[in-house]
Amino acid sequence: MAAQRIVENTNTALKFTSSLFICLVFTVATATAQTSAGERDFQVWSETVINLPLVKKKDTKGKEFKDLTLLFIGSFRLGRNKLYPVDERVGIGFDKRINKYVSITPTYIYKYAEQTPGRKDIEHRVRFDTTLSFAYKELSIKDRNRVEYRIRHSRPDTVRYRNRITFKHPVKKDGKTIFSPFVADEVFYDFRDGRFFRNEIAVGIERKVTSNFTTEIFYLNRYNTGGIPKYINAIGVNFKVEID
């Protein structure tokens, strides 16, 4: 029964997201026709995270929560103004809830990228996130602090700090959440160079399609003080799958 329910939920989710993806590709196709190559790029981003709870507990009110979760991560990015694969990643990690406000997430990511023709970028990333979560009435605030050690081929290794703060507020009808708009800003600091070198601003909406499937659609603007492309405008769709 559980397997059948997951299949049914997945089919429903795929029907919903397929229409969104078609609109997404159409938008990009129109935009890429008007975007010049070089320092600027228009990209499509997508990430899928599968959450497998390992330990569940109950709080003081008897409400169950996920205390320790195994994460499987996969992502890809299309770019060069022609929907060419420029970035592919796979990874694994854990999410551990410390208390109501704090969680930690160690992960490993393998990255293969080719943002510009002939320049391959292969990395092993060891990341450690500390996320602070707060709420003011129905406004949720998350402050993710990430330290990542980048083991890079043909280039010196480096350590980065990334801070991403996200504000999200639900839109409800008859007491039920329809979707949740959000806005986020992330800054990047490189310890090797001793400077802030990147900023990303994202706006989008999150929707829980089924009890096991959540999707997120967003627009992102990246400004890079070093490297090519310097400016990236991206639209993306992310997926989160919960396995009970």
Backbone bond lengths (Angstrom), bond angles and torsions (degrees), N, CA, C in turn:
res aa  C-N    CA-C-N  psi(-1)  N-CA   C-N-CA  omega(-1)  CA-C   N-CA-C  phi
1 M - - - 1.460 - - 1.522 111.64 -
2 A 1.331 115.38 -40.00 1.466 119.00 -179.64 1.516 110.77 -64.70
3 A 1.353 116.03 -41.74 1.467 120.08 179.87 1.524 110.29 -65.08
4 Q 1.342 116.64 -40.99 1.462 120.51 179.40 1.525 111.23 -63.43
5 R 1.345 116.02 -39.23 1.465 119.99 179.75 1.515 111.48 -66.18
6 I 1.334 116.06 -39.40 1.465 119.75 178.38 1.522 110.81 -64.13
7 V 1.368 115.86 -41.71 1.473 120.08 179.05 1.520 110.61 -62.88
8 E 1.352 116.46 -45.02 1.466 119.90 179.57 1.520 111.13 -62.33
9 N 1.329 116.43 -43.61 1.466 120.16 178.69 1.514 111.38 -63.51
10 T 1.327 116.45 -39.74 1.467 120.53 179.54 1.515 111.16 -64.87
11 N 1.336 117.19 -42.14 1.467 120.36 178.84 1.520 111.18 -61.99
12 T 1.326 116.34 -42.64 1.469 120.21 177.65 1.520 110.70 -62.00
13 A 1.317 115.81 -43.37 1.451 120.71 -179.02 1.523 111.37 -65.07
14 L 1.327 116.36 -41.26 1.459 120.00 -179.05 1.527 111.63 -65.13
15 K 1.340 117.34 -37.74 1.459 120.24 177.33 1.518 110.86 -62.10
16 F 1.342 115.24 -40.81 1.463 119.68 -179.57 1.526 111.24 -69.03
17 T 1.333 116.19 -46.77 1.465 119.95 -174.27 1.529 112.88 -75.34
18 S 1.337 117.17 -26.92 1.467 118.74 -179.94 1.522 110.89 -64.21
19 S 1.334 116.65 -40.09 1.464 119.55 177.88 1.519 110.87 -66.08
20 L 1.342 116.68 -36.95 1.454 120.55 177.74 1.524 110.52 -65.60
21 F 1.333 115.84 -40.58 1.456 119.02 -178.18 1.525 111.78 -67.52
22 I 1.322 117.01 -36.33 1.464 120.37 176.70 1.524 110.50 -61.03
23 C 1.334 115.95 -44.60 1.469 120.34 176.61 1.520 110.60 -62.60
24 L 1.313 115.77 -37.55 1.452 121.39 -179.70 1.521 110.95 -63.02
25 V 1.335 116.53 -48.95 1.460 120.84 -179.08 1.522 111.03 -64.16
26 F 1.337 117.18 -39.40 1.461 120.70 178.66 1.523 110.87 -61.85
27 T 1.336 115.97 -42.29 1.462 120.51 179.20 1.517 111.13 -62.59
28 V 1.327 116.03 -43.82 1.463 120.11 -179.53 1.521 111.23 -66.32
29 A 1.334 115.97 -41.36 1.459 119.16 179.93 1.525 110.96 -59.60
30 T 1.332 115.92 -39.01 1.464 119.64 177.36 1.522 111.47 -68.34
31 A 1.328 115.96 -42.59 1.466 120.59 -177.44 1.514 112.21 -68.91
32 T 1.334 117.63 -39.73 1.457 119.82 -176.93 1.519 111.79 -66.82
33 A 1.316 115.93 -27.09 1.460 118.93 178.23 1.520 111.47 -67.91
34 Q 1.348 116.54 -18.99 1.461 120.49 -177.10 1.531 112.35 -109.82
35 T 1.359 116.94 3.78 1.459 120.65 -174.96 1.511 110.65 -107.79
36 S 1.321 117.93 131.67 1.459 122.58 -179.79 1.517 109.97 -85.83
37 A 1.347 115.38 151.96 1.458 121.16 179.32 1.525 109.87 -80.00
38 G 1.358 116.17 175.20 1.459 120.45 178.07 1.502 111.17 114.91
39 E 1.336 115.51 -122.96 1.460 119.69 -178.53 1.514 112.83 -76.18
40 R 1.306 118.85 -15.46 1.463 122.21 -178.23 1.524 110.36 -110.70
41 D 1.313 114.42 144.40 1.461 118.71 178.66 1.528 109.14 -145.08
42 F 1.326 115.54 145.91 1.460 122.12 173.21 1.514 107.11 -110.80
43 Q 1.332 117.10 126.27 1.453 120.38 -172.22 1.521 111.91 -130.09
44 V 1.339 114.60 162.74 1.457 123.65 171.51 1.529 107.25 -115.38
45 W 1.323 116.43 126.45 1.465 121.69 -179.68 1.518 109.50 -115.38
46 S 1.342 115.88 144.91 1.460 120.09 174.85 1.529 109.42 -151.97
47 E 1.332 115.36 137.11 1.459 120.97 177.04 1.525 109.19 -136.84
48 T 1.320 115.63 138.22 1.456 121.86 176.26 1.521 108.78 -120.05
49 V 1.330 116.16 129.03 1.464 121.85 177.48 1.517 108.11 -121.99
50 I 1.327 115.57 125.02 1.464 121.80 176.36 1.522 108.04 -103.68
51 N 1.324 116.45 122.17 1.466 122.78 -178.34 1.526 110.33 -104.11
52 L 1.316 115.58 122.76 1.454 120.97 177.59 1.531 109.24 -119.41
53 P 1.330 118.12 101.67 1.476 120.47 -178.81 1.527 111.44 -62.53
54 L 1.324 116.03 130.73 1.453 121.72 177.57 1.522 111.94 -102.07
55 V 1.341 116.21 -35.98 1.460 121.66 -179.35 1.526 108.93 -134.16
56 K 1.322 116.34 128.51 1.458 121.58 175.87 1.525 109.20 -118.97
57 K 1.328 115.32 143.86 1.456 120.94 178.89 1.517 109.40 -135.66
58 K 1.324 116.50 176.25 1.455 122.10 177.18 1.522 109.63 -122.40
59 D 1.335 114.95 141.91 1.456 119.18 178.75 1.535 110.18 -82.79
60 T 1.323 115.72 -173.80 1.463 120.59 -176.21 1.531 112.90 -65.14
61 K 1.348 115.81 -19.80 1.466 119.91 179.05 1.523 112.31 -95.37
62 G 1.346 115.73 3.98 1.459 119.88 178.70 1.515 114.33 84.95
63 K 1.339 117.48 7.46 1.451 121.15 179.96 1.523 109.95 -85.53
64 E 1.326 115.96 130.97 1.458 121.08 -177.47 1.527 111.23 -77.89
65 F 1.333 116.55 141.56 1.456 121.17 176.15 1.522 109.29 -142.14
66 K 1.330 115.39 160.71 1.464 121.70 -179.56 1.529 108.76 -86.19
67 D 1.306 116.28 114.81 1.463 121.10 -177.67 1.526 111.72 -87.12
68 L 1.334 116.99 -38.89 1.468 121.67 179.75 1.514 108.39 -139.74
69 T 1.343 116.48 125.84 1.464 121.91 -175.10 1.520 110.43 -128.97
70 L 1.328 115.87 134.99 1.462 121.91 174.14 1.527 108.82 -88.04
71 L 1.334 117.10 133.24 1.461 122.22 -176.16 1.519 110.87 -115.06
72 F 1.333 116.34 134.92 1.460 122.96 169.69 1.524 107.03 -116.74
73 I 1.322 116.73 127.74 1.471 121.18 -170.42 1.527 110.03 -125.02
74 G 1.319 115.96 134.32 1.462 121.48 174.52 1.519 109.44 -144.09
75 S 1.330 116.97 138.66 1.463 119.21 -179.60 1.518 110.77 -150.47
76 F 1.323 114.99 158.43 1.464 120.85 173.69 1.517 108.72 -147.72
77 R 1.342 114.48 156.70 1.461 121.09 176.86 1.526 108.60 -136.54
78 L 1.324 114.65 136.86 1.464 121.74 177.44 1.515 108.44 -110.52
79 G 1.329 116.51 138.44 1.458 118.66 -176.92 1.506 113.71 -158.74
80 R 1.338 115.31 -147.84 1.468 124.51 -172.63 1.523 111.21 60.84
81 N 1.315 116.50 25.79 1.469 122.98 179.05 1.521 113.58 60.21
82 K 1.333 117.41 19.99 1.468 119.53 179.09 1.528 111.52 -149.53
83 L 1.317 117.38 25.61 1.456 123.06 176.88 1.525 112.10 56.83
84 Y 1.342 116.06 42.35 1.465 121.72 176.82 1.527 108.60 -93.43
85 P 1.351 118.54 138.23 1.475 119.37 178.88 1.529 111.29 -61.23
86 V 1.337 116.69 118.43 1.470 120.53 -178.03 1.517 112.72 -118.12
87 D 1.355 118.06 -10.56 1.462 119.67 -175.84 1.530 108.80 -160.03
88 E 1.343 115.51 124.51 1.461 120.71 177.90 1.523 108.67 -133.49
89 R 1.342 116.14 137.14 1.462 120.48 -176.14 1.523 110.69 -142.32
90 V 1.337 114.74 145.41 1.467 121.34 171.68 1.521 107.21 -136.84
91 G 1.329 116.15 150.24 1.454 118.06 -178.69 1.507 113.12 -165.05
92 I 1.322 114.29 174.98 1.452 122.28 -179.90 1.523 108.02 -147.21
93 G 1.326 115.98 151.91 1.461 118.52 -179.81 1.513 112.02 -171.96
94 F 1.323 115.06 -172.49 1.454 122.09 179.12 1.527 109.10 -133.57
95 D 1.318 114.63 148.46 1.464 120.32 172.50 1.517 107.73 -120.15
96 K 1.335 116.62 122.05 1.458 122.57 -177.53 1.518 109.48 -118.90
97 R 1.318 115.94 123.65 1.459 120.83 178.43 1.528 109.12 -85.88
98 I 1.324 116.46 120.51 1.461 121.44 179.44 1.525 110.33 -83.61
99 N 1.310 115.92 -48.60 1.457 122.12 174.43 1.526 108.21 -157.07
100 K 1.311 116.27 -165.92 1.463 121.14 -176.35 1.517 112.48 -60.43
101 Y 1.321 117.49 -28.17 1.461 120.80 -172.34 1.525 114.34 -110.00
102 V 1.319 118.56 -14.45 1.469 121.20 -171.96 1.530 111.06 -129.11
103 S 1.324 115.70 135.88 1.464 121.58 171.44 1.518 108.88 -137.92
104 I 1.328 116.48 152.59 1.465 121.44 177.09 1.520 108.62 -122.15
105 T 1.347 115.95 145.95 1.460 120.74 -175.00 1.523 110.45 -141.25
106 P 1.321 118.58 96.31 1.467 120.33 171.66 1.527 109.90 -84.77
107 T 1.342 116.91 136.02 1.459 121.23 -179.63 1.520 110.71 -143.07
108 Y 1.329 114.53 157.85 1.473 121.85 170.95 1.523 107.70 -120.05
109 I 1.349 116.71 134.88 1.462 122.14 -179.36 1.539 109.72 -130.15
110 Y 1.337 115.52 132.68 1.468 120.92 170.07 1.522 107.64 -103.55
111 K 1.317 116.13 129.08 1.462 121.07 -175.93 1.525 110.96 -124.36
112 Y 1.341 115.09 133.62 1.460 121.79 171.29 1.525 107.24 -126.99
113 A 1.317 116.77 121.34 1.469 119.95 -176.61 1.524 110.77 -137.98
114 E 1.323 114.44 154.98 1.465 121.96 174.78 1.531 107.24 -148.80
115 Q 1.332 114.52 75.09 1.463 120.16 -176.67 1.523 111.77 -64.52
116 T 1.325 116.85 -36.14 1.462 121.64 176.46 1.521 108.40 -122.61
117 P 1.332 118.57 147.43 1.466 121.41 -175.72 1.533 112.39 -56.01
118 G 1.328 115.36 129.76 1.455 120.33 175.82 1.520 115.39 85.24
119 R 1.328 117.91 -8.62 1.464 120.59 179.81 1.526 109.25 -108.74
120 K 1.339 115.50 95.76 1.448 120.90 -177.55 1.528 110.19 -87.71
121 D 1.317 115.22 140.83 1.468 122.05 -177.49 1.523 107.63 -126.25
122 I 1.344 116.58 107.04 1.461 122.23 -179.52 1.527 108.39 -114.46
123 E 1.325 115.51 127.64 1.463 119.96 -176.73 1.524 111.41 -139.36
124 H 1.346 113.91 149.75 1.456 122.25 164.56 1.525 105.39 -113.51
125 R 1.320 116.97 123.43 1.464 120.77 -177.57 1.524 110.69 -116.00
126 V 1.313 115.00 128.25 1.459 121.34 172.75 1.521 106.52 -109.04
127 R 1.337 115.98 116.56 1.456 120.67 -172.83 1.528 111.20 -118.13
128 F 1.316 114.15 149.51 1.469 120.09 174.97 1.517 107.86 -138.19
129 D 1.336 115.19 116.84 1.463 121.55 -178.47 1.518 110.58 -107.27
130 T 1.322 114.91 139.80 1.460 121.95 166.97 1.517 107.08 -121.71
131 T 1.325 116.60 116.87 1.459 121.12 -174.98 1.522 110.23 -113.09
132 L 1.328 114.83 127.89 1.456 122.00 176.69 1.523 107.99 -104.08
133 S 1.326 116.87 129.67 1.462 121.72 -177.21 1.522 110.29 -122.22
134 F 1.325 115.03 131.54 1.461 121.03 179.55 1.526 109.17 -135.67
135 A 1.314 115.77 165.77 1.467 120.42 177.19 1.513 109.42 -145.06
136 Y 1.342 115.07 137.39 1.453 121.47 172.90 1.521 106.93 -123.58
137 K 1.332 115.71 104.75 1.458 121.65 -171.24 1.531 107.71 58.14
138 E 1.332 119.64 -115.07 1.459 120.54 -179.88 1.525 112.71 -102.46
139 L 1.308 117.26 0.97 1.456 121.34 177.07 1.530 109.55 -84.75
140 S 1.328 116.74 121.99 1.460 120.38 178.01 1.525 109.28 -102.81
141 I 1.322 115.11 142.62 1.465 122.26 -178.89 1.526 108.11 -128.36
142 K 1.333 116.31 126.54 1.458 121.18 176.64 1.524 109.39 -123.99
143 D 1.311 114.73 131.65 1.461 121.14 178.33 1.524 108.01 -120.27
144 R 1.337 115.91 102.69 1.466 121.00 -178.90 1.528 110.33 -95.27
145 N 1.316 115.55 124.73 1.461 121.80 177.73 1.524 108.20 -111.81
146 R 1.324 116.18 116.03 1.469 120.68 -174.56 1.524 110.78 -119.43
147 V 1.341 115.45 130.79 1.464 122.23 169.50 1.524 106.59 -113.64
148 E 1.324 117.02 126.24 1.456 119.69 -179.14 1.526 111.37 -131.48
149 Y 1.331 113.69 132.58 1.464 121.08 176.15 1.512 107.84 -97.23
150 R 1.316 117.14 121.58 1.463 123.13 -174.35 1.527 109.49 -105.75
151 I 1.325 115.47 113.85 1.470 121.91 175.21 1.526 106.68 -95.30
152 R 1.323 116.32 108.96 1.459 121.14 -169.97 1.527 111.49 -112.88
153 H 1.330 115.86 139.97 1.455 121.58 176.20 1.534 110.03 -79.73
154 S 1.308 116.98 133.98 1.475 124.12 175.10 1.525 113.28 67.12
155 R 1.324 117.46 7.05 1.458 120.63 176.76 1.523 108.92 -142.14
156 P 1.336 117.31 156.55 1.470 119.25 -179.80 1.525 111.50 -62.77
157 D 1.331 115.35 145.23 1.458 120.06 174.48 1.529 109.67 -67.82
158 T 1.317 115.04 158.14 1.464 118.85 -179.00 1.518 110.13 -151.41
159 V 1.324 115.38 161.61 1.462 122.20 177.81 1.521 108.29 -121.29
160 R 1.337 116.06 133.50 1.459 120.66 179.91 1.522 110.41 -122.65
161 Y 1.329 113.86 153.59 1.461 121.38 170.15 1.521 107.25 -117.81
162 R 1.330 115.72 133.63 1.462 121.04 179.66 1.524 109.21 -129.38
163 N 1.322 115.02 130.94 1.457 120.30 177.54 1.519 109.22 -120.01
164 R 1.325 116.26 120.44 1.468 121.39 179.66 1.517 108.64 -123.30
165 I 1.327 115.79 124.03 1.453 121.02 177.08 1.528 108.67 -114.62
166 T 1.320 116.14 133.31 1.458 122.18 -174.47 1.517 110.61 -127.89
167 F 1.329 115.97 132.66 1.465 122.78 174.99 1.533 107.77 -113.10
168 K 1.320 116.48 129.96 1.465 120.92 -177.52 1.521 110.22 -139.01
169 H 1.339 115.80 138.73 1.467 120.61 -178.86 1.533 108.64 -139.31
170 P 1.332 118.05 130.04 1.463 120.19 -177.66 1.528 112.88 -75.96
171 V 1.319 114.75 148.31 1.470 122.18 169.51 1.519 106.09 -107.50
172 K 1.338 116.61 121.25 1.458 120.80 -172.63 1.521 112.40 -117.16
173 K 1.330 114.03 156.20 1.465 122.18 173.05 1.518 107.33 -138.95
174 D 1.308 116.12 123.09 1.467 122.29 -177.09 1.524 111.34 55.38
175 G 1.336 115.25 38.25 1.447 120.57 177.53 1.518 115.08 79.88
176 K 1.329 118.24 -0.58 1.458 122.37 -179.10 1.525 110.18 -108.78
177 T 1.322 116.77 134.51 1.461 121.50 -179.53 1.528 110.38 -71.90
178 I 1.335 115.97 123.51 1.466 121.53 177.51 1.526 109.75 -86.53
179 F 1.327 115.66 -50.31 1.460 121.96 174.41 1.521 107.65 -160.25
180 S 1.329 115.51 170.79 1.470 120.17 -177.18 1.522 110.16 -131.24
181 P 1.337 118.09 106.34 1.466 120.36 174.55 1.530 110.03 -67.23
182 F 1.327 116.12 150.02 1.460 120.16 178.22 1.526 110.35 -146.52
183 V 1.320 115.07 158.30 1.460 122.11 172.79 1.523 106.72 -136.30
184 A 1.330 116.88 140.39 1.463 120.96 -176.27 1.520 110.00 -141.30
185 D 1.329 114.69 149.96 1.467 121.04 175.19 1.524 108.20 -135.57
186 E 1.334 116.16 134.79 1.469 121.00 -179.67 1.521 110.25 -131.86
187 V 1.332 115.42 131.47 1.464 121.45 176.78 1.524 108.75 -113.22
188 F 1.336 116.00 149.43 1.464 123.16 -176.98 1.529 109.23 -121.41
189 Y 1.340 115.43 134.01 1.468 121.45 177.26 1.523 108.63 -126.88
190 D 1.326 116.37 130.40 1.461 122.38 179.53 1.528 109.46 -103.65
191 F 1.342 116.71 119.11 1.461 120.44 -178.28 1.530 111.59 -71.66
192 R 1.315 117.02 -28.82 1.473 119.57 -179.69 1.524 111.17 -68.25
193 D 1.331 115.97 -43.26 1.462 120.54 179.08 1.523 112.47 -87.72
194 G 1.352 115.55 -17.34 1.456 119.66 179.36 1.516 113.51 68.08
195 R 1.350 117.41 43.60 1.464 119.22 -178.15 1.524 111.29 -158.72
196 F 1.335 115.46 157.21 1.458 121.70 167.97 1.521 107.41 -79.57
197 F 1.324 116.86 132.74 1.462 118.87 -173.42 1.529 114.21 -130.59
198 R 1.329 118.05 -5.20 1.467 118.75 -176.41 1.519 110.12 -152.83
199 N 1.336 114.56 148.46 1.464 121.05 173.77 1.524 108.99 -140.41
200 E 1.333 115.46 136.58 1.457 120.87 178.35 1.527 109.61 -127.30
201 I 1.323 115.93 130.82 1.456 122.28 175.70 1.522 108.09 -117.97
202 A 1.321 116.62 130.90 1.461 120.97 -178.41 1.515 110.66 -131.83
203 V 1.327 116.04 143.62 1.466 122.91 172.91 1.523 107.55 -133.90
204 G 1.322 116.08 144.14 1.456 118.16 -179.22 1.506 112.29 -175.66
205 I 1.329 114.86 -167.55 1.458 121.51 177.41 1.525 108.84 -133.41
206 E 1.316 114.22 147.38 1.465 121.28 176.06 1.518 108.36 -116.86
207 R 1.333 115.91 138.25 1.459 119.19 178.63 1.522 110.01 -138.27
208 K 1.312 115.11 131.63 1.463 121.15 175.05 1.519 107.15 -86.97
209 V 1.328 116.59 105.28 1.459 121.34 -174.50 1.523 110.78 -75.90
210 T 1.330 116.08 -46.66 1.458 122.33 175.28 1.522 107.41 -134.65
211 S 1.324 116.05 179.93 1.463 119.40 179.99 1.521 112.35 -66.62
212 N 1.339 116.33 -19.78 1.459 120.67 -177.75 1.527 113.75 -113.98
213 F 1.319 117.00 2.55 1.471 118.81 -172.07 1.523 110.19 -139.98
214 T 1.333 115.33 124.86 1.468 121.96 177.89 1.517 108.92 -126.05
215 T 1.314 116.14 137.73 1.455 120.42 177.80 1.524 109.97 -122.92
216 E 1.321 114.64 155.10 1.465 121.75 -176.35 1.525 108.09 -139.38
217 I 1.320 116.78 126.66 1.464 122.09 177.80 1.519 107.94 -115.78
218 F 1.332 116.75 135.21 1.460 118.41 -173.25 1.526 112.28 -150.67
219 Y 1.327 114.09 161.64 1.469 123.08 168.54 1.516 107.25 -117.79
220 L 1.325 116.72 137.59 1.461 121.51 -177.08 1.526 110.53 -132.59
221 N 1.327 114.54 140.07 1.464 121.53 174.83 1.524 108.69 -120.93
222 R 1.329 116.55 124.24 1.464 121.71 179.88 1.524 109.98 -115.83
223 Y 1.338 114.27 134.75 1.464 120.95 172.31 1.520 108.13 -119.41
224 N 1.328 115.30 122.54 1.455 123.25 -174.89 1.525 108.68 -115.70
225 T 1.333 118.85 122.46 1.466 119.82 179.71 1.530 112.12 -81.47
226 G 1.321 116.44 -13.21 1.461 119.63 177.87 1.511 109.91 -141.09
227 G 1.322 116.85 143.23 1.457 120.71 178.83 1.514 112.87 93.74
228 I 1.325 114.25 166.99 1.457 123.11 -179.14 1.522 107.78 -121.86
229 P 1.340 117.43 138.01 1.466 129.28 -3.56 1.537 111.63 -75.13
230 K 1.309 113.36 147.51 1.467 119.66 -178.54 1.514 111.31 -78.53
231 Y 1.316 116.55 -37.72 1.465 121.39 -179.84 1.528 109.12 -119.18
232 I 1.325 116.61 130.18 1.459 121.40 176.45 1.520 109.02 -128.33
233 N 1.326 115.75 127.65 1.458 122.32 167.36 1.520 106.25 -109.84
234 A 1.313 116.57 125.10 1.457 120.10 -175.56 1.518 110.59 -133.04
235 I 1.323 114.78 147.15 1.454 121.19 167.30 1.517 106.50 -118.94
236 G 1.317 116.62 146.52 1.449 117.63 -174.48 1.505 113.16 -152.11
237 V 1.323 113.94 167.72 1.455 121.32 175.83 1.534 106.97 -140.19
238 N 1.319 115.82 124.54 1.456 122.36 178.80 1.519 110.51 -111.79
239 F 1.324 115.65 152.87 1.460 121.18 -179.06 1.529 110.11 -129.36
240 K 1.306 115.47 141.98 1.466 121.05 174.42 1.523 108.39 -128.97
241 V 1.330 115.17 123.67 1.462 121.75 -178.02 1.520 108.12 -112.66
242 E 1.333 116.09 126.83 1.460 122.35 177.92 1.520 109.13 -103.69
243 I 1.319 116.44 125.59 1.466 120.35 176.28 1.535 107.29 -108.58
244 D 1.320 116.51 112.31 1.470 121.08 -178.67 1.524 110.37 -77.56
